[in-house]
């Protein structure tokens, strides 16, 4: 993606932390020159030398047929907000939008082996709702098998990770404070979250 140098997010730990916090993302894959996209919950597995994203498609989703032969793009983007020029000191100002976005590129591999597929599902359960694991373990095995046959699980090794945080870094401290106060008073939760990210840039 195009990233202005002032808004580039270079810190790998910050990028991964953002992905884990806003893990419902969009995966885009090419099919004969036409992009296919699906919104999925992801688990993010990071080690010192590898970053792996895991999720699963519904079996009927044709995008699953193309993820092994093409590089996919996974977009993580959540808190964002319209920023009014009324916050700026200069009259000759225009509206803009503040946001954070992480783009992860990589080629996915479908997980066929039943034991490995089960491990991926249980990893996702542990990530999103650990308490559900007790209920999952009590479900009949034939029910679990039917559920697993209805999905295509995959792992995507990330080969490139891009990050952008457009958080009014090019504005004065006074302008940022006005923006933060407006966002903090918003009834929209994501705008309140964005305010905390902007404030963090002022402390860094």
N, C-alpha and C positions, 0 to 999 in steps of 0.2 A: 504494500500500500504506500501511497505517497505520505511521507512524514517530514514536516518542517523540522529543522534541527532543534529549534527551541522547545518543541513538544515531544521529542523522542524520549521514549522510556527505555533505558539501556540496562537497568538493574535486573538480572535474571530472576533473583529471588522475589522481587516485587511483581514481575510478570507472572510467575508461577502462583504466587499468593493470590493475585487477582483472578486467575483462572479457577483456582480452587473455590474462591468465594462466590464467583458468578459462573458456575459450571454448566449451566444450561446454555448450549451454544449451537451455532449453525454450521453444519458441515456441507461443503460445496465440492462436487466432483464433476468432471467433464464426461459427457456422453456424446461422442461424435460432433464435438464443437458446440454442444448445447449444455449449459450448466444445470445440474440437478442439485437441489438443496433440501436438507431435512434438519429440523430442530430436534436436538437430542440432549439428554443429560449425560455428562461425561464424568469419569473418574480420572484423576491426574496422578500419575505415578512418576515421581522424580527421584533420581539418584545422582551420584556425583558425575556420571558420564552419560546419562540417558534420560530422556523425557518421553513418557508413553501415555497416550490418551486411549481410554477404552470406553466402549459403549455398544449399543446394538440397535439394528434396524428391525422393523417388522418384516417378516419373511416376504410379504407381498411387495415391499418397497424395491423398485428396480434399481435404485441407486447402489444397493449392495453389490450388484453385478459388476460395477465399474471401479470399486475402490482399490482393487489389487493391481489393476493395470494402469491406473492414473494417479498422479499426485493430487491429494485433496487439500482443501483449505478449510480450517476450522476457525470460526470467528467468535471470540468471547467479547461481549460488549453489553454493559448493563446501565450503570448510572449515567445519566445525561440530562442536560437542561438547556432551554433557551436562555440566552443572556441578553438582556435589554440594553441598548445604548444609553439608557437613562442613568446607568451606573457610572458612566465615564465622564471625565472632566471636559473633554473636548466636545464641542457641539457637532463637529463634522465626524460623526461616528456612525457605525451601522450595527445592526443586530448580528449576533453570532451564536454558536452552540458550543458548549463545553461537554467533553465526554472522555471516556477511556476505552480503548480497543486493543485487543491482543489478537494477532493473526498467527496461527500455527499451521505450518505446511508439513506434509509427509505422505508416504504411501502406506496404506492400511493393509493388514493381513487378516483374513477371515479365520476365526477360530472354529475348527470343525470338531475336534476331540471333545466328547461330552464332559469329561472330568474337568478339562480346562475351561470350557464354557460355563460350567457350574461355578468354578472358582471366580470367574469374572462377574457373574451375577451376584455372588455372595460378597465380593469386594464392593460392588455398587451398593448393596444393602448396608454394608458397614459404613460406607461414606455418607449415605443420605439418611438412614434411620436404623441405628444399631438395635433399637428395641424390637424392630420387626423381625429380627433374626430368630427369635424364639417362636414366633408364629410360623415363619418359613420352615423351620426344622420339623414342625408338627404336621405340615401339609403332606398328603399322600404322595408317594413317589410317582405314581402314574400321572397325577396332576402336574407335578414338577416337570416330568418328561414331556407332557403335552405343551406346557408353556415354553420349554426350551426349543422344541421343534418348530415353534411359531416365530422364532427370532433368528437373526444373523448377527452373532457377536463378532467383534473385531478389536484389534489393537493397532494403533497408529503410532509409529516411531516418528517423533518430531525431528525434522532435518533443518528447519529454519523457524525462528520465533521472532516476530516483529511486535513492537509495542509503541503505542502513542497515547499520551495523556495531554489533552488540550484543556488546560485548567487555568486559563487567564494568566499564564506566566509572563506575558508581554504587557501586563497592566501594572499600575502603581499599587503600592500597599493599600492606599486609601480606597482605590477602586475595587480591589479584591475584597476588602472588608465589607463594602456595600453589597457586593455580589453574594458573599457568604451569608450575611444577615438575611438577605432576601430568600436565599435557598433554605436556610435553617428555619425560616418561618413558614415555608411551604407545607401544604397538606399532603404533598406527594413524597412518599418515602424515599424514592430514588434521588430526588433533588436534595433531600437532607443528607443522604449518603455522599453525594457529589460535593457538598459543602465541606465535609470532613476531609476529602481528598485535596480540595483547594487549600484548605488551612494547612495541611501537611506540607505542601510545597513551600509555604511561607516559612515553615519551621526548619526545613532542610537547608 
